[in-house]
Amino acid sequence: MAMLVLMNFQAGNLPFLLQDSTAIVAQIWSYLTRQFTFGRITVSISSVIIGLIVVILTILIARWSSALIERRIANRRHIDPGLRYTICRLVKYVIITVGILVALKQAFAIDLTSIAVIFTALSVGIGFGLQYIAADIASGFILLFERPIRIGDRITIGEDEGDVQSINLRTTIVTTNDRIAIIVPNSKLVTQNVVNWSYGDPRARIAIPVSVADDSDVDLVTDTLVQAGKDVQNVLMEPQPQVQFLKFGEYSLDFRLLVWTNLPRRHMQIRSDINYRIAQLFRDRAIKLATPTQELRLKNAATSDFESSLLEPRR
């Protein structure tokens, strides 16, 4: 009997409970959708939440799209790896840019004119304190579109040399032979002199200077250097190795051996192999390398007096 009364009581109060729940939900929704106006920008809590959701979805879609395109074109050997990387990066940046614009539209209900005002205000801040970051970002797009440096290229920046691993929005990662990652600002790659060993023609000429003693046989030295450049790995036979007689030094004869290779990224190892070869052939043919020499001449002095002064012990 008591159970029956309780059920009748709950059934009687059910409409009131539903009405209270509906009122609470409506009140919460009114708080979330309440709009606040700041100048020409209108914002609410719900719109900000929707904008954040759009940003998160944009980042996920951008990563998924970039990975999908990379997998699709990875097996197409006729497409340069650097071009594949550029395409994936540009697709990712375009999706993120569109997603951010949509998020701003949803969160703050702003139009393109308001966005232009915001970017104008940001440009003032960039002009005062963020010009270097802006220059790096602009240089990143230059590297992606113009492609003077691509993924996998062997470059030399100052005293550092390595392979390009990635070109990001602001920086480029270069890995040296010691497996050390060098983080280079993109603006440095655009504004400074950079040696790209992999750009354009895959062949490159390597010059190796050699100085021999001033009494050496010029023809013998020339023939020896040519032979040294022929039996080295990764050195092309066409064009053939050449030798140039540069000048007469103060105590040396200065030559230069010129060889060609289609693997310029290995130029340091090629130089080392040729130097080993030159040292071996010079030793076999009794060719001496140049060493600094000085002559001391005395005038109007007897030899005996000079020898006695040299043999006299110091006090």
C-alpha positions in Angstrom: 0.0 0.0 0.0 2.9 2.3 0.9 4.6 1.5 -2.4 1.5 2.4 -4.3 1.2 5.7 -2.5 4.8 6.5 -3.3 4.4 5.7 -7.0 1.3 7.9 -7.2 3.3 10.7 -5.5 6.2 10.4 -7.9 3.8 10.2 -10.9 2.1 13.4 -9.7 5.4 15.3 -9.3 6.9 14.1 -12.6 5.5 17.0 -14.6 6.9 19.5 -12.0 10.3 17.8 -12.1 10.4 17.9 -15.9 9.3 21.5 -15.8 12.1 22.4 -13.3 14.7 20.5 -15.4 13.6 22.3 -18.6 13.8 25.7 -16.8 17.3 24.9 -15.6 18.5 23.9 -19.1 16.8 27.0 -20.6 18.6 29.2 -18.0 21.9 27.6 -18.7 21.4 28.0 -22.4 20.5 31.6 -22.0 23.8 32.2 -20.1 25.7 30.4 -22.9 24.1 32.3 -25.7 24.1 35.7 -24.0 25.9 38.0 -26.4 28.5 40.6 -25.4 29.4 43.4 -27.8 32.9 45.0 -27.9 32.9 47.6 -30.6 32.1 45.7 -33.9 32.8 42.3 -32.3 29.9 40.3 -30.9 30.8 37.2 -28.8 29.1 34.7 -26.5 30.3 31.7 -24.5 28.7 29.2 -26.9 30.2 30.9 -29.9 33.7 30.7 -28.3 33.2 27.0 -27.6 32.1 26.4 -31.2 35.2 28.4 -32.4 37.5 26.2 -30.3 35.9 23.1 -31.6 36.4 24.3 -35.2 40.1 25.0 -34.5 40.6 21.5 -33.1 38.8 19.9 -36.0 40.8 22.0 -38.4 44.1 20.9 -36.9 43.1 17.3 -37.1 41.8 17.5 -40.6 45.0 19.4 -41.7 47.2 16.7 -40.3 45.1 13.9 -41.7 44.9 15.5 -45.2 48.7 16.2 -45.3 49.5 12.6 -44.3 46.9 11.2 -46.8 48.4 13.2 -49.7 52.0 12.3 -48.7 51.0 8.6 -48.8 49.3 8.9 -52.1 52.2 10.6 -53.9 55.0 8.8 -52.0 55.1 6.0 -54.6 55.3 8.3 -57.6 59.0 8.4 -58.3 58.7 11.1 -61.0 57.7 13.6 -58.3 60.7 15.2 -56.6 60.8 14.6 -52.8 61.1 18.3 -52.2 58.0 19.0 -54.3 56.0 16.3 -52.4 57.0 18.0 -49.1 56.0 21.4 -50.5 52.6 20.2 -51.6 51.9 18.6 -48.3 53.0 21.7 -46.4 50.9 24.0 -48.5 47.8 21.9 -48.2 48.2 21.9 -44.4 48.7 25.6 -44.2 45.7 26.4 -46.5 43.4 24.2 -44.4 44.6 25.7 -41.2 44.2 29.2 -42.6 40.6 28.6 -43.8 39.8 26.8 -40.5 41.0 29.8 -38.4 39.0 32.2 -40.5 35.8 30.1 -40.0 36.6 29.8 -36.3 36.9 33.6 -36.0 33.6 34.0 -37.8 31.9 31.5 -35.5 33.4 32.8 -32.3 33.3 36.5 -32.8 30.9 36.9 -35.6 33.3 39.1 -37.5 33.4 39.7 -41.3 36.4 40.0 -43.6 36.6 43.8 -42.9 37.0 43.2 -39.2 39.6 40.6 -39.9 41.5 43.1 -42.0 41.3 45.6 -39.1 42.8 42.9 -36.8 45.6 42.1 -39.2 46.3 45.8 -39.5 46.6 46.1 -35.7 48.9 43.0 -35.7 51.1 44.6 -38.4 51.8 47.5 -36.0 53.0 45.0 -33.4 55.0 43.2 -36.0 56.6 46.4 -37.0 57.7 47.1 -33.4 58.8 43.8 -32.0 58.0 40.8 -34.2 59.7 41.8 -37.5 62.2 39.1 -37.2 59.6 36.4 -36.7 57.6 37.8 -39.6 60.7 37.8 -41.8 61.3 34.1 -40.9 57.7 33.2 -41.7 57.8 35.1 -45.0 61.1 33.5 -45.9 59.6 30.1 -45.1 56.9 30.6 -47.8 59.6 31.8 -50.2 61.5 28.6 -49.6 58.4 26.5 -50.2 57.3 28.3 -53.4 60.6 29.2 -55.0 62.3 26.0 -53.8 66.0 27.2 -53.9 66.5 24.7 -51.0 64.6 21.4 -50.9 64.3 18.5 -48.6 67.4 16.2 -48.8 69.7 18.9 -50.3 73.2 19.2 -49.1 73.9 22.8 -48.1 76.8 24.8 -46.5 76.0 27.8 -44.3 79.1 29.5 -43.1 81.2 26.8 -41.5 78.2 24.4 -41.0 77.3 21.8 -43.6 74.6 19.2 -43.6 71.4 17.7 -45.2 68.1 19.6 -45.1 65.6 17.5 -43.0 62.6 19.8 -42.8 61.5 23.3 -43.8 59.0 24.6 -41.2 57.1 27.8 -41.0 59.8 29.7 -39.2 62.9 27.5 -39.2 64.7 24.9 -41.2 66.4 21.8 -39.7 69.8 20.8 -41.1 71.5 17.6 -39.9 75.3 17.4 -40.1 77.5 14.3 -40.6 77.8 14.1 -36.8 74.0 13.7 -36.6 73.7 17.1 -35.0 70.6 19.1 -35.8 71.1 22.7 -36.6 68.1 24.9 -36.4 68.4 27.7 -39.0 66.0 30.7 -39.2 64.5 30.8 -42.7 65.4 34.4 -43.2 69.1 33.4 -42.9 68.7 31.0 -45.8 67.1 33.7 -48.0 69.3 36.7 -47.2 72.7 35.1 -46.8 75.0 33.2 -49.1 74.2 29.5 -49.0 76.0 26.8 -51.0 73.6 24.2 -52.2 75.6 21.1 -53.4 72.4 19.5 -54.8 70.9 22.4 -56.8 70.6 22.3 -60.6 73.2 20.2 -62.3 74.0 17.1 -60.2 77.6 17.4 -61.3 80.1 19.6 -59.4 83.7 20.4 -59.8 86.1 20.0 -56.8 89.3 21.9 -56.7 92.3 20.6 -54.6 95.2 22.9 -54.2 98.7 21.4 -54.0 102.0 23.1 -53.4 105.3 21.4 -54.1 109.0 22.3 -53.7 110.3 25.0 -56.0 112.8 22.6 -57.6 110.3 20.0 -58.6 109.8 18.7 -62.1 106.6 20.5 -63.4 105.7 17.8 -66.0 106.2 15.0 -63.4 104.0 16.8 -60.9 101.3 17.4 -63.5 101.2 13.8 -64.6 101.1 12.6 -61.0 98.2 14.8 -60.1 96.2 13.6 -63.1 96.9 10.0 -62.1 95.8 10.8 -58.6 92.4 12.0 -59.8 91.6 9.0 -62.0 91.5 6.1 -59.5 89.2 7.6 -56.9 85.7 6.5 -56.1 82.8 8.9 -57.1 85.1 10.9 -59.5 83.8 11.1 -63.0 86.1 10.3 -66.0 84.2 12.8 -68.2 85.2 15.6 -67.9 88.7 14.2 -67.2 90.8 15.5 -64.3 92.7 18.6 -65.1 95.7 20.3 -63.5 96.4 24.0 -63.4 99.7 25.6 -62.7 98.6 28.6 -60.6 101.8 30.6 -59.7 105.4 30.6 -58.5 105.3 31.0 -54.7 108.1 32.3 -52.5 109.2 28.8 -51.7 106.8 26.6 -53.7 105.2 25.8 -57.1 101.4 26.1 -56.7 99.1 23.7 -58.6 95.4 22.9 -58.5 93.8 19.6 -59.3 90.2 19.8 -60.8 87.9 16.8 -60.7 84.2 16.3 -61.4 81.7 14.2 -59.4 78.0 13.5 -59.6 77.8 13.2 -55.8 78.7 16.7 -54.6 77.3 15.9 -51.1 80.3 13.6 -50.6 82.9 16.3 -51.6 84.6 16.1 -48.3 85.2 12.4 -48.5 86.3 12.7 -52.2 88.9 15.3 -51.2 90.2 13.0 -48.5 90.5 10.1 -50.9 92.3 12.2 -53.4 94.7 13.6 -50.8 95.5 10.0 -49.7 96.2 9.1 -53.4 98.4 12.2 -53.9 100.4 11.5 -50.8 101.1 7.9 -52.0 102.1 8.9 -55.5 104.3 11.7 -54.3 106.1 9.4 -52.0 106.6 6.8 -54.8 107.9 9.4 -57.2 110.0 11.3 -54.7 108.1 14.6 -55.1 108.5 16.8 -52.1 105.8 19.1 -50.8 106.7 22.7 -50.3 108.1 23.7 -46.9 108.9 27.3 -45.8 112.6 28.0 -46.1 114.7 31.1 -45.2 118.2 32.0 -46.2 120.5 34.1 -44.0 123.4 35.9 -45.8 126.2 37.7 -44.0 128.3 40.3 -45.8 131.8 41.5 -44.9 132.2 38.9 -42.1 134.9 36.3 -41.8 133.7 32.7 -41.6 135.9 31.9 -38.7 134.6 34.8 -36.6 131.0 33.7 -37.4 131.6 30.1 -36.5 133.4 31.0 -33.2 130.5 33.3 -32.2 128.0 30.4 -32.8 130.1 27.9 -30.8 130.7 30.3 -27.9 128.7 29.2 -24.9 126.1 31.6 -23.6 126.5 33.2 -20.2 
